[in-house]
Amino acid sequence: MADTSARLLRLLALLQMRREWTGTELAARLEVSGRTVRNDVERLRALGYPVHGTRGSVGGYRLGAGAQLPPLLLDDDEAVAVAVGLRTAAGGTITGVEETSLRALAKLEQVLPSRLRRRVQALQSVTVPVPRDEPGPRVDADTLTALAAACRDSERLRFDYADHSGNATRRVTEPYRLVTWGRRWYLVAWDVDRADWRTFRVDRITPKLPSGPRFTPRELPGDVTDRVRRGVSSAAWRHHATVTVHAPATEVAQRINPAVGTVEAIDEHSCLLHTGADSVHTLAVHLGMLDLDFTADGPPELVDLLATLSRRYDRATGSAG
């Protein structure tokens, strides 16, 4: 009986590992006959696990969704990853999941073996969260779930959208991807009325459910993460600047974080850096960290600050004239 129970657990773990298995593959993994596999599948079904099977030469077994969530079998690395993810979600920016994340984490930590509990606790003990100057916008969990489902099922999505000024518009879209950037969530979608790709902040979206009809997916416009980066980084800046950097564009691009700006070549020895920040002081720091010569013609507040810093650094080195 003990061998049978252990084999059932191994079979359940295999079914949870990937979408579908053939009977031959399961028999080889479990080192049993095909008949034993069929009998074990029936035992799982009797216990309430919805194991679906198809007959024929290409038939196989698949664990489906049931009326209740069956116990999940996780290996060591998966259990640690889930525990860390739940703790992160408990302090994240998605509303409505903090308490449930903590409840799930408490259940998981209660049954973790001591060796895995030590791994999780070690990671938590040496991790120091960086305090944020201002909290990120909160995203409703139901909204995020609805958008993810529409992306997955290729269903048109209607929603009210509030722009930066708070003006509301009704959008009809074909949603494709959700992207997290910094402390915000973004939806990359094809705007049906505008016949173009758009990037929407999820915290400004109010979905109109149910979603619309299915659509035929289009080819994505390149790297969606890069599209979000280019589209939202500049939109979030309070201060913008375009400076001439006296170095090749390839060298400058290697030295900056993608969130800092974009580079446009002038010639083989110089380029334009389109950049910005929430404050001119942060902007000056970014430019200084390039460790390259540059010329800033504006905005005036940045030019004034650079001049002030230049005099301050001269005094600091005793070279002020």
C-alpha positions in Angstrom: 0.0 0.0 0.0 2.9 2.3 0.8 4.4 1.8 -2.6 1.1 2.5 -4.3 0.6 5.7 -2.3 4.1 6.9 -3.2 3.6 6.0 -6.8 0.3 8.0 -6.9 2.1 11.0 -5.5 4.8 10.7 -8.2 2.1 10.3 -10.9 0.4 13.4 -9.6 3.6 15.4 -9.6 4.3 14.4 -13.2 0.8 15.4 -14.3 1.3 18.8 -12.6 4.7 19.2 -14.3 3.6 19.6 -17.9 0.3 19.9 -19.8 0.1 16.4 -21.3 1.8 12.9 -21.1 1.3 9.8 -23.1 0.7 6.6 -21.2 4.0 5.2 -22.4 5.9 8.2 -21.1 4.3 7.9 -17.7 4.9 4.2 -17.5 8.6 4.8 -18.3 9.0 7.5 -15.7 7.2 5.4 -13.0 8.9 2.1 -14.1 5.6 0.3 -14.3 3.3 -1.2 -16.9 0.8 0.8 -18.9 -2.0 -1.1 -17.2 -0.7 0.1 -13.8 -0.7 3.6 -15.1 -4.3 3.3 -16.1 -5.2 1.8 -12.7 -3.4 4.7 -10.9 -5.2 7.3 -13.0 -8.5 5.7 -12.0 -7.4 6.0 -8.3 -6.6 9.7 -8.8 -10.0 10.2 -10.4 -11.7 8.5 -7.4 -9.9 10.9 -5.1 -11.4 13.8 -7.0 -8.5 14.7 -9.4 -9.9 15.6 -12.9 -7.4 13.5 -15.0 -8.6 13.7 -18.7 -7.5 11.0 -21.1 -7.7 10.5 -24.9 -7.5 7.2 -26.6 -5.5 6.2 -29.7 -1.9 6.1 -30.8 -1.4 9.7 -29.8 -3.6 9.6 -26.7 -2.5 10.7 -23.4 -3.4 12.1 -19.9 -3.8 15.7 -18.8 -4.7 17.1 -15.4 -7.6 19.5 -15.8 -9.3 22.0 -13.7 -11.8 20.7 -11.2 -14.4 22.1 -8.9 -11.8 22.4 -6.1 -8.1 23.1 -6.1 -6.2 19.9 -5.7 -3.1 19.7 -3.5 -0.1 20.9 -5.4 3.2 19.1 -5.3 6.3 21.3 -5.5 9.9 20.5 -5.6 12.4 22.3 -3.3 13.2 25.1 -5.7 9.6 25.7 -6.6 8.5 25.8 -2.9 11.2 28.4 -2.1 10.3 30.5 -5.2 6.6 30.4 -4.2 7.3 31.5 -0.6 9.5 34.4 -1.8 7.0 35.4 -4.4 4.1 35.4 -1.8 6.1 37.6 0.6 6.9 40.0 -2.2 3.3 40.1 -3.3 2.2 40.9 0.3 4.1 44.2 0.0 3.4 44.9 -3.7 1.3 47.3 -5.7 -1.7 45.0 -6.5 -4.6 45.8 -4.3 -6.5 43.0 -2.6 -3.8 40.4 -2.6 -1.8 41.4 0.5 -3.9 39.6 3.1 -4.4 36.5 0.9 -0.7 36.3 0.1 0.1 36.4 3.8 -2.4 33.6 4.5 -1.1 31.4 1.7 2.5 32.1 2.9 1.6 31.1 6.5 0.2 27.8 5.2 3.2 27.1 3.1 5.8 27.9 5.7 3.9 25.7 8.2 4.6 22.6 6.1 8.0 23.6 4.6 10.8 21.2 5.7 13.3 22.8 8.0 16.0 22.9 5.3 13.7 24.9 3.0 12.4 27.1 5.8 16.1 28.0 6.5 16.6 28.9 2.9 13.6 31.2 2.8 14.5 32.8 6.1 18.1 33.3 5.1 17.0 35.1 1.9 14.6 37.3 3.9 17.2 38.1 6.6 19.8 39.5 4.2 17.4 41.3 1.8 16.9 45.0 2.6 14.0 46.7 0.7 14.9 50.1 -0.7 12.5 52.7 0.7 10.5 54.5 -1.9 10.2 58.3 -2.0 6.6 57.8 -3.0 4.4 54.7 -3.3 3.6 53.4 -6.8 0.0 53.5 -8.1 -2.2 50.7 -6.9 -3.5 48.2 -9.4 -6.8 46.3 -8.8 -6.2 42.6 -8.8 -9.5 41.9 -10.6 -8.6 44.4 -13.4 -5.2 42.7 -13.8 -6.8 39.3 -14.0 -9.4 40.5 -16.6 -6.6 42.0 -18.8 -4.5 38.9 -18.5 -7.4 36.7 -19.5 -8.3 38.9 -22.5 -4.6 38.7 -23.6 -4.5 35.0 -23.2 -7.8 34.3 -25.1 -7.3 37.0 -27.8 -10.5 38.7 -27.0 -11.3 42.3 -27.7 -11.4 44.5 -24.6 -13.4 47.7 -24.0 -12.4 50.0 -21.2 -12.6 53.5 -19.9 -9.2 55.1 -19.8 -8.2 58.2 -17.8 -5.2 60.1 -19.4 -2.6 62.1 -17.5 -4.9 65.0 -17.1 -7.8 62.9 -15.8 -9.8 63.1 -19.0 -11.8 59.8 -19.6 -12.1 58.2 -23.0 -13.7 54.9 -24.1 -11.2 52.5 -25.9 -11.8 49.4 -27.9 -8.6 47.3 -28.1 -7.0 44.0 -29.0 -4.9 43.3 -25.9 -1.5 41.5 -26.3 0.9 41.8 -23.3 1.1 43.0 -19.7 4.5 44.6 -18.8 5.7 45.7 -15.4 8.1 48.7 -15.5 9.4 50.2 -12.3 6.4 50.4 -9.9 3.7 50.4 -12.7 1.8 47.9 -14.9 1.2 48.6 -18.6 -1.0 47.0 -21.2 0.3 46.8 -24.8 -2.7 46.7 -27.2 -3.9 47.5 -30.7 -6.3 50.4 -30.5 -9.1 49.5 -32.9 -10.4 53.1 -33.4 -7.0 54.6 -33.8 -5.6 51.7 -35.9 -2.3 51.8 -34.1 -0.4 50.3 -31.2 -0.9 51.9 -27.8 0.5 51.5 -24.3 -1.9 52.0 -21.4 -1.2 52.3 -17.7 -3.3 49.6 -16.0 -4.1 51.7 -12.9 -6.0 54.1 -15.2 -8.0 51.3 -16.9 -11.6 50.5 -16.0 -12.6 47.4 -18.0 -16.1 46.9 -19.4 -16.9 43.2 -19.0 -17.6 40.8 -20.4 -14.9 41.1 -23.1 -15.7 41.2 -26.8 -15.3 38.7 -29.6 -12.2 36.8 -30.4 -9.7 38.4 -32.8 -6.9 37.1 -35.0 -3.6 38.1 -33.4 -1.3 40.5 -35.2 2.4 40.4 -35.3 3.8 42.3 -32.3 5.7 45.5 -33.1 9.1 44.3 -32.0 10.2 44.0 -28.4 7.2 45.0 -26.3 9.4 45.7 -23.2 11.5 48.1 -25.3 8.3 49.7 -26.6 7.0 50.3 -23.1 10.4 51.6 -21.9 10.6 54.1 -24.7 6.9 55.1 -24.4 6.6 55.5 -20.6 10.0 56.6 -19.4 9.8 60.0 -21.1 6.1 60.4 -20.2 6.9 60.0 -16.5 9.7 62.6 -16.4 9.1 66.1 -15.0 12.2 67.5 -16.6 13.5 66.7 -20.1 16.8 67.5 -21.8 18.6 66.7 -25.0 22.3 67.0 -24.6 25.2 66.5 -27.1 27.6 63.8 -25.9 31.1 63.9 -27.4 31.4 60.2 -27.9 30.1 57.5 -30.3 26.4 56.6 -29.8 27.3 52.9 -29.3 29.6 53.8 -26.4 26.9 56.1 -24.8 24.2 53.4 -25.2 26.4 50.9 -23.3 26.8 53.3 -20.4 23.2 54.2 -19.7 20.3 52.3 -18.2 17.5 51.9 -20.7 15.2 53.8 -18.4 17.5 56.8 -18.5 17.0 57.8 -22.1 17.6 57.1 -25.8 20.6 57.8 -27.9 20.6 59.2 -31.5 23.9 59.3 -33.5 25.1 62.6 -35.0 28.3 61.3 -36.5 30.9 58.7 -35.6 32.3 60.9 -32.8 29.1 62.4 -31.2 25.5 61.8 -30.4 22.3 63.2 -28.9 21.1 61.8 -25.6 17.4 62.3 -25.0 16.9 62.0 -21.3 15.1 63.3 -18.3 14.3 62.8 -14.6 11.9 63.8 -11.8 14.4 66.5 -10.7 17.2 68.5 -12.4 19.5 67.3 -9.6 18.9 63.7 -10.6 19.4 64.6 -14.3 22.7 66.2 -13.4 23.8 63.1 -11.6 22.9 60.9 -14.6 24.9 63.1 -16.9 27.9 63.1 -14.6 27.9 59.3 -14.3 28.4 59.1 -18.0 32.1 60.0 -17.4 32.1 61.6 -20.9 32.3 65.2 -22.2 28.9 66.7 -23.1 27.3 70.0 -23.9 23.9 71.0 -22.4 22.0 73.9 -24.0 18.9 73.5 -22.0 16.6 73.5 -20.2 17.8 76.7 -18.4 17.4 75.2 -14.9 19.7 72.4 -15.8 22.3 74.7 -17.3 22.2 76.9 -14.2 22.6 73.8 -11.9 25.5 72.5 -13.9 27.2 75.9 -13.7 26.7 75.9 -9.9 28.0 72.4 -9.5 31.0 73.2 -11.7 31.9 76.1 -9.3 31.3 74.0 -6.3 33.6 71.2 -7.6 36.3 73.8 -8.4 36.2 75.1 -4.8 36.3 71.5 -3.5 39.6 70.9 -5.3 41.0 74.3 -4.6 41.1 75.2 -8.2 38.5 78.0 -8.3 39.8 81.0 -10.2 
